Amino acid sequence: MNTKVMRVGLGLAVLIGVVMVITIVIPNRENFRGTLYDPALSAPEIELTQADGSNFRLSEERGDVVLLFFGYTFCPDVCPTTLSELRKIQTELGNDATKVQVVYITVDPDRDTPEKVQEYVSVFNPSFIGLSGTQEELEPVWKNYGVFRQIEETVSENSYLVTHTARVYLIDQDGNLRLSYAFGTPTDDILHDVQLVLQ
Protein backbone atom coordinates (compact mmCIF):
# COMPACT_ATOMS: atom_id res chain seq x y z
CA MET A 1 0.00 0.00 0.00
CA ASN A 2 2.77 2.43 0.97
CA THR A 3 4.67 1.51 -2.21
CA LYS A 4 1.61 2.29 -4.36
CA VAL A 5 1.11 5.63 -2.62
CA MET A 6 4.79 6.44 -3.10
CA ARG A 7 4.58 5.62 -6.83
CA VAL A 8 1.51 7.81 -7.29
CA GLY A 9 3.17 10.61 -5.34
CA LEU A 10 6.37 10.29 -7.38
CA GLY A 11 4.36 10.29 -10.62
CA LEU A 12 2.51 13.45 -9.60
CA ALA A 13 5.78 15.13 -8.63
CA VAL A 14 7.30 14.32 -12.03
CA LEU A 15 4.17 15.57 -13.83
CA ILE A 16 4.20 18.85 -11.87
CA GLY A 17 7.89 19.26 -12.64
CA VAL A 18 7.34 18.75 -16.37
CA VAL A 19 4.46 21.29 -16.39
CA MET A 20 6.62 23.83 -14.55
CA VAL A 21 9.49 23.39 -17.04
CA ILE A 22 7.13 23.79 -20.01
CA THR A 23 5.61 26.91 -18.45
CA ILE A 24 9.02 28.48 -17.92
CA VAL A 25 10.66 27.46 -21.20
CA ILE A 26 7.71 27.85 -23.59
CA PRO A 27 5.82 31.13 -23.07
CA ASN A 28 2.11 30.78 -23.76
CA ARG A 29 -0.29 33.33 -25.13
CA GLU A 30 -1.43 34.38 -21.65
CA ASN A 31 2.07 35.68 -20.96
CA PHE A 32 1.80 38.39 -23.61
CA ARG A 33 0.42 41.77 -22.61
CA GLY A 34 -0.25 43.27 -26.04
CA THR A 35 -3.01 42.47 -28.53
CA LEU A 36 -2.05 39.05 -29.89
CA TYR A 37 -2.52 38.07 -33.54
CA ASP A 38 -3.66 34.47 -33.25
CA PRO A 39 -2.56 32.88 -35.43
CA ALA A 40 0.40 35.12 -36.19
CA LEU A 41 0.21 36.74 -39.63
CA SER A 42 3.02 37.10 -42.11
CA ALA A 43 3.85 40.82 -41.95
CA PRO A 44 3.12 42.48 -45.31
CA GLU A 45 6.25 43.52 -47.16
CA ILE A 46 7.35 47.14 -46.90
CA GLU A 47 9.70 48.51 -49.54
CA LEU A 48 10.63 52.19 -49.41
CA THR A 49 13.66 54.36 -50.14
CA GLN A 50 15.70 55.49 -47.13
CA ALA A 51 17.21 58.93 -46.59
CA ASP A 52 20.61 57.78 -47.88
CA GLY A 53 19.05 56.50 -51.11
CA SER A 54 19.30 52.82 -50.17
CA ASN A 55 16.35 50.48 -50.41
CA PHE A 56 14.60 49.38 -47.21
CA ARG A 57 12.82 46.02 -47.28
CA LEU A 58 11.07 44.75 -44.17
CA SER A 59 11.88 41.16 -45.15
CA GLU A 60 15.58 41.97 -44.82
CA GLU A 61 15.06 42.63 -41.10
CA ARG A 62 14.44 38.91 -40.50
CA GLY A 63 16.36 37.74 -37.46
CA ASP A 64 15.49 40.90 -35.52
CA VAL A 65 12.31 42.00 -33.79
CA VAL A 66 10.80 45.05 -35.52
CA LEU A 67 8.72 47.64 -33.67
CA LEU A 68 6.77 49.49 -36.35
CA PHE A 69 4.93 52.78 -35.89
CA PHE A 70 3.18 55.19 -38.28
CA GLY A 71 3.24 58.93 -37.63
CA TYR A 72 4.53 62.25 -38.93
CA THR A 73 7.17 64.81 -38.02
CA PHE A 74 4.71 67.66 -37.35
CA CYS A 75 2.76 65.56 -34.84
CA PRO A 76 2.36 67.60 -31.65
CA ASP A 77 1.99 64.83 -29.07
CA VAL A 78 1.33 61.15 -29.91
CA CYS A 79 4.35 60.61 -32.17
CA PRO A 80 7.05 62.22 -30.00
CA THR A 81 5.60 60.47 -26.96
CA THR A 82 5.67 57.08 -28.69
CA LEU A 83 9.21 57.58 -30.00
CA SER A 84 10.35 58.57 -26.50
CA GLU A 85 8.79 55.39 -25.14
CA LEU A 86 10.46 53.27 -27.83
CA ARG A 87 13.79 54.89 -26.96
CA LYS A 88 13.22 53.96 -23.31
CA ILE A 89 12.48 50.36 -24.29
CA GLN A 90 15.68 50.20 -26.35
CA THR A 91 17.67 51.52 -23.41
CA GLU A 92 16.15 49.02 -20.98
CA LEU A 93 16.88 46.13 -23.34
CA GLY A 94 20.60 46.64 -22.77
CA ASN A 95 22.68 44.38 -25.01
CA ASP A 96 19.51 42.95 -26.57
CA ALA A 97 18.75 46.35 -28.13
CA THR A 98 20.82 45.32 -31.16
CA LYS A 99 18.22 42.60 -31.83
CA VAL A 100 15.32 45.11 -32.02
CA GLN A 101 14.80 47.58 -34.87
CA VAL A 102 12.40 50.52 -34.59
CA VAL A 103 10.87 51.57 -37.93
CA TYR A 104 8.82 54.77 -38.27
CA ILE A 105 6.77 55.41 -41.43
CA THR A 106 5.15 58.73 -42.24
CA VAL A 107 1.45 59.30 -42.83
CA ASP A 108 2.23 62.78 -44.20
CA PRO A 109 4.26 62.38 -47.40
CA ASP A 110 3.50 65.92 -48.61
CA ARG A 111 5.68 67.38 -45.84
CA ASP A 112 7.82 64.43 -44.76
CA THR A 113 10.68 63.59 -47.09
CA PRO A 114 12.80 60.51 -46.33
CA GLU A 115 15.56 62.83 -45.14
CA LYS A 116 13.25 64.76 -42.84
CA VAL A 117 11.76 61.61 -41.28
CA GLN A 118 15.21 60.10 -40.69
CA GLU A 119 16.46 63.32 -39.12
CA TYR A 120 13.38 63.40 -36.88
CA VAL A 121 13.67 59.85 -35.56
CA SER A 122 17.45 60.12 -35.12
CA VAL A 123 16.85 62.75 -32.44
CA PHE A 124 15.27 60.00 -30.34
CA ASN A 125 17.74 57.26 -31.27
CA PRO A 126 20.25 57.20 -34.15
CA SER A 127 19.48 53.50 -34.75
CA PHE A 128 15.81 54.19 -35.55
CA ILE A 129 14.84 53.98 -39.23
CA GLY A 130 12.56 56.69 -40.62
CA LEU A 131 10.79 56.13 -43.93
CA SER A 132 8.70 58.08 -46.38
CA GLY A 133 7.75 57.91 -50.04
CA THR A 134 5.14 59.14 -52.45
CA GLN A 135 1.44 58.90 -51.70
CA GLU A 136 1.23 56.07 -54.25
CA GLU A 137 4.05 54.13 -52.56
CA LEU A 138 2.70 54.60 -49.05
CA GLU A 139 -1.00 53.92 -49.58
CA PRO A 140 -0.57 50.13 -49.99
CA VAL A 141 1.56 50.03 -46.85
CA TRP A 142 -1.05 51.95 -44.82
CA LYS A 143 -3.78 49.68 -46.18
CA ASN A 144 -1.86 46.46 -45.45
CA TYR A 145 -1.38 47.48 -41.81
CA GLY A 146 -4.88 48.89 -41.34
CA VAL A 147 -3.60 52.42 -40.82
CA PHE A 148 -6.23 55.16 -40.90
CA ARG A 149 -5.12 58.70 -41.77
CA GLN A 150 -7.08 61.88 -42.35
CA ILE A 151 -5.84 65.39 -42.93
CA GLU A 152 -7.74 67.80 -40.73
CA GLU A 153 -8.85 71.29 -41.72
CA THR A 154 -5.83 73.22 -42.94
CA VAL A 155 -4.85 76.68 -41.79
CA SER A 156 -2.33 77.00 -44.61
CA GLU A 157 -0.63 74.72 -47.11
CA ASN A 158 2.00 73.65 -44.57
CA SER A 159 -0.02 73.98 -41.38
CA TYR A 160 -2.40 71.10 -40.69
CA LEU A 161 -2.81 68.12 -38.41
CA VAL A 162 -3.13 64.50 -39.46
CA THR A 163 -5.38 62.17 -37.50
CA HIS A 164 -3.90 58.69 -37.72
CA THR A 165 -3.82 55.22 -36.22
CA ALA A 166 -1.51 55.21 -33.22
CA ARG A 167 -0.42 51.60 -32.67
CA VAL A 168 2.97 49.98 -32.31
CA TYR A 169 3.22 46.72 -34.26
CA LEU A 170 5.60 43.97 -33.13
CA ILE A 171 7.00 41.81 -35.92
CA ASP A 172 8.99 38.80 -34.76
CA GLN A 173 12.31 37.40 -36.01
CA ASP A 174 10.53 35.21 -38.56
CA GLY A 175 8.71 38.16 -40.13
CA ASN A 176 5.38 37.43 -38.44
CA LEU A 177 3.05 40.13 -37.16
CA ARG A 178 2.66 38.90 -33.59
CA LEU A 179 1.37 41.73 -31.39
CA SER A 180 0.23 45.34 -31.41
CA TYR A 181 -0.11 48.03 -28.76
CA ALA A 182 -2.52 50.94 -28.49
CA PHE A 183 -1.22 54.39 -27.64
CA GLY A 184 -0.83 54.65 -23.88
CA THR A 185 0.24 51.03 -23.34
CA PRO A 186 2.77 51.03 -20.47
CA THR A 187 6.32 50.69 -21.77
CA ASP A 188 6.91 47.89 -19.26
CA ASP A 189 4.24 45.82 -21.05
CA ILE A 190 5.88 46.26 -24.45
CA LEU A 191 9.32 45.60 -22.98
CA HIS A 192 7.98 42.44 -21.32
CA ASP A 193 6.62 41.13 -24.63
CA VAL A 194 9.77 42.00 -26.59
CA GLN A 195 11.85 40.09 -24.06
CA LEU A 196 9.51 37.08 -24.33
CA VAL A 197 9.77 37.09 -28.13
CA LEU A 198 13.56 37.35 -27.92
CA GLN A 199 13.78 34.22 -25.74
BANU-566917 format. One line per 10 residues: their letters; for each residue x, y, z of C-alpha. Coordinates in pm, 1 decimal, padded with zeros to 6 digits. Each point is the difference from the previous one (the first is absolute). Last residue first. Layout:
A> X/Y/Z | ... $
end
This chain:
QLVLQVDHLI> 01378.0/03422.2/-02573.7 | -00021.9/00313.0/-00218.7 | -00379.2/-00026.6/-00020.5 | -00025.5/-00000.7/00379.8 | 00234.1/00300.9/00026.7 | -00208.0/00190.7/-00252.2 | -00315.1/-00086.7/00196.0 | 00135.7/00131.4/00330.7 | 00134.3/00315.8/-00165.8 | -00344.4/00066.4/-00147.1 $
DDTPTGFAYS> -00164.0/-00044.3/00340.1 | 00266.6/00206.9/00179.0 | -00058.4/00279.7/-00251.4 | -00355.3/00034.0/00129.7 | -00253.3/00000.8/-00286.4 | -00106.4/00361.5/-00054.7 | -00039.6/-00026.3/-00375.3 | -00130.1/-00344.9/-00084.7 | 00241.0/-00291.1/-00027.4 | 00034.7/-00268.5/-00264.9 $
LRLNGDQDIL> 00113.3/-00360.8/00001.9 | 00129.6/-00283.8/-00219.8 | 00038.5/00123.5/-00357.4 | 00233.1/-00270.0/-00127.9 | 00332.9/00072.9/-00168.7 | 00182.1/-00295.0/00156.5 | 00177.8/00219.2/00255.5 | -00331.0/00140.2/00124.7 | -00199.4/00300.4/-00116.2 | -00140.1/00216.2/00279.3 $
YVRATHTVLY> -00238.2/00275.3/-00112.6 | -00025.0/00325.5/00194.9 | -00339.0/00162.3/-00036.2 | -00108.6/00361.0/-00055.1 | -00230.7/00000.7/-00300.5 | -00008.7/00346.7/-00149.6 | -00148.3/00348.9/00021.6 | 00225.6/00232.1/-00196.0 | 00031.5/00362.3/00105.7 | 00041.4/00298.7/-00228.4 $
SNESVTEEIQ> 00237.7/00287.3/-00069.1 | 00201.9/-00033.2/-00319.0 | -00262.3/00107.5/-00254.1 | -00170.8/00227.6/00250.1 | -00251.3/-00031.9/00282.3 | -00097.9/-00345.8/-00115.5 | -00302.5/-00192.7/00122.9 | 00111.0/-00349.4/00098.9 | 00190.1/-00240.6/-00220.1 | -00123.5/-00351.6/00057.4 $
RFVGYNKWVP> 00195.9/-00317.5/00058.5 | -00110.9/-00354.6/00086.6 | 00262.5/-00273.4/00008.5 | -00127.8/-00353.6/-00052.5 | 00350.3/-00140.8/-00047.1 | -00048.7/-00101.8/-00363.9 | -00191.8/00321.9/-00072.9 | 00273.3/00226.9/00136.2 | 00260.6/-00191.6/-00202.7 | -00213.1/00009.7/-00314.9 $
ELEEQTGSLG> -00042.7/00379.5/00042.0 | 00369.8/00067.2/00052.3 | 00134.8/-00046.2/-00350.9 | -00281.8/00193.5/-00168.6 | 00021.1/00282.8/00254.8 | 00370.0/00023.9/-00075.0 | 00260.8/-00122.1/00240.4 | 00095.1/00016.5/00366.5 | 00209.6/-00195.4/00245.4 | 00176.9/00056.6/00330.3 $
IFSPNFVSVY> 00227.7/-00270.9/00139.7 | 00097.5/00020.5/00367.4 | 00366.5/-00068.4/00080.1 | 00077.1/00369.4/00060.1 | -00250.9/00006.2/00287.7 | -00247.1/00274.4/00093.1 | 00157.4/00274.4/-00210.3 | 00060.6/-00262.4/-00267.2 | -00378.2/-00027.7/-00044.0 | -00029.0/00355.6/-00132.4 $
EQVKEPTDRD> 00308.5/-00008.7/-00224.0 | -00125.8/-00322.1/-00156.4 | -00344.4/00151.2/-00059.2 | 00148.7/00315.0/-00155.9 | 00231.0/-00192.7/-00230.1 | -00275.9/-00232.2/-00119.2 | -00212.4/00308.0/-00076.4 | -00285.2/00084.0/00233.7 | -00213.9/00294.8/-00108.5 | -00218.6/-00145.9/-00276.4 $
PDVTIYVVQV> 00076.3/-00353.4/00120.5 | -00203.5/00039.8/00320.2 | -00077.7/-00348.0/00137.2 | 00370.2/-00057.0/00058.9 | 00162.0/-00331.7/00080.4 | 00205.2/-00064.3/00316.3 | 00204.6/-00320.2/00034.1 | 00153.5/-00105.0/00333.6 | 00239.4/-00294.1/-00028.2 | 00052.4/-00247.2/00285.3 $
KTADNGLETQ> 00289.9/-00250.1/00018.8 | 00259.9/00271.4/00067.9 | -00207.0/00103.1/00302.7 | 00076.3/-00340.2/00155.4 | 00316.6/00142.8/00156.5 | -00207.9/00226.3/00224.1 | -00372.2/-00051.4/-00057.3 | -00072.6/00290.0/00235.9 | 00151.3/00249.4/-00242.3 | -00198.8/-00131.6/-00294.2 $
IKRLESLTTP> -00320.0/00015.3/00205.9 | 00073.7/00360.3/00098.0 | 00057.9/00093.4/-00365.1 | -00333.1/-00162.5/-00086.7 | -00167.7/00211.8/00268.5 | 00156.5/00318.5/-00136.1 | -00114.5/-00099.6/-00350.0 | -00353.6/-00049.1/00131.2 | -00006.6/00338.9/00173.2 | 00144.9/00174.2/-00304.6 $
CVDPCFTYGF> -00270.1/-00160.7/-00216.2 | -00301.9/00054.6/00225.6 | 00065.4/00367.4/00084.0 | 00037.6/00277.0/-00258.0 | 00039.5/-00204.2/-00318.6 | 00195.3/00210.9/-00251.9 | 00245.4/-00285.4/-00066.3 | -00263.1/-00256.5/-00090.8 | -00129.7/-00331.7/00130.0 | -00005.7/-00374.3/-00065.4 $
FLLVVDGREE> 00174.8/-00240.2/00238.6 | 00183.7/-00329.5/-00045.6 | 00195.8/-00184.5/00268.4 | 00207.6/-00259.0/-00185.2 | 00150.9/-00305.0/00172.7 | 00317.8/-00110.7/-00173.1 | 00087.2/-00315.9/-00193.4 | -00191.6/00116.9/-00304.3 | 00061.7/00372.4/-00060.3 | 00052.5/-00065.9/-00372.3 $
SLRFNSGDAQ> -00370.7/-00081.6/-00032.8 | -00080.4/00359.1/00098.0 | 00174.9/00127.1/-00310.5 | 00177.6/00336.2/00006.8 | 00174.8/00109.9/-00319.8 | 00295.9/00234.4/00023.9 | -00025.2/00367.6/-00093.9 | 00155.7/00128.1/00322.7 | -00340.2/00115.0/00128.9 | -00150.8/-00343.7/-00053.9 $
TLEIEPASLA> -00203.8/-00112.9/-00300.9 | -00302.8/-00217.4/00072.9 | -00093.4/-00368.1/-00012.5 | -00234.7/-00136.7/00263.5 | -00110.4/-00362.3/-00025.7 | -00313.4/-00103.6/00185.1 | 00073.8/-00166.7/00335.7 | -00083.1/-00371.9/-00015.8 | -00281.0/-00035.4/00247.5 | 00018.5/-00161.9/00344.2 $
PDYLTGRFNE> -00295.3/-00224.1/00076.5 | -00110.5/00159.0/00217.9 | 00114.4/00359.8/-00029.7 | 00046.8/00097.6/00364.9 | -00095.7/00342.3/00136.5 | 00275.9/00080.2/00249.3 | 00066.5/-00150.2/00342.7 | 00138.7/-00338.0/-00100.0 | 00026.3/-00271.0/00265.3 | -00350.1/-00129.7/-00069.2 $
RNPIVITIVM> 00114.2/-00104.8/-00347.7 | 00240.0/-00255.1/00136.8 | 00371.2/00034.2/00068.7 | 00188.7/-00327.3/-00051.5 | 00295.5/-00039.6/00238.6 | -00163.9/00102.4/00328.0 | -00341.9/-00156.9/-00052.9 | 00152.1/-00312.4/-00156.5 | 00236.6/-00039.9/00297.8 | -00287.2/00043.8/00248.5 $
VVGILVALGL> -00215.8/-00254.0/-00184.1 | 00287.6/-00253.3/00001.7 | 00055.6/00050.2/00373.7 | -00369.7/-00041.0/00077.1 | -00002.7/-00327.3/-00196.0 | 00313.4/-00125.5/00180.0 | -00152.6/00081.2/00340.2 | -00326.5/-00168.2/-00097.4 | 00184.3/-00315.7/-00102.3 | 00201.2/00000.2/00323.9 $
GVRMVKTNM> -00319.9/00031.4/00203.8 | -00166.3/-00280.0/-00195.0 | 00307.1/-00218.8/00046.1 | 00021.3/00081.7/00373.1 | -00367.9/-00080.9/00048.2 | 00050.3/-00333.9/-00173.7 | 00305.2/-00078.2/00214.3 | -00189.3/00092.0/00318.0 | -00277.3/-00242.6/-00096.5 $
end
